[in-house]
């Protein structure tokens, strides 16, 4: 156990900043989605990348407790962005 108030080790710093960079990238993708909408070619490419090349159609089921269904992937993505729950999957 580390002593309270001591700095992180080099490995702990790498892990700490790795997670921050990932969340920063996700929030940037959300900003693009908000500014340009789901039909923007860059946003569509991001959605395709997230879904192995095909954006899911129709109702979307998610891992979100209490809100398991969305009418489409765009609605799901907007919800995930507004709640800052970037890494919830369908």
C-alpha positions, 0 to 999 in steps of 0.5 A: 500500500502506498503512503497517503500524499506520496506521488504516483509511481511511473507506472501509476502515472502512465495508467492515470494519464492513459485513462484521461487521454481516452476520456478526452478523445471520447469527449472530442468525438461527442463534441463533433457529434453535437456540432455536426450531427450523426450524418456527418461523414466523420461522425459516421466513420467513427460510428462505423469504427466503433461497430466493426464497419456497420452502424446498427439500424433499428432499436438499440439495446444497451448495457445501461440499467434502467434505459436499455432501449434506444430507437437508433444508434444516433440516439444512443450515442447522444445519450451516452455523450450527454451523460458522459458515459462514453464507454457504455456498449450496445 
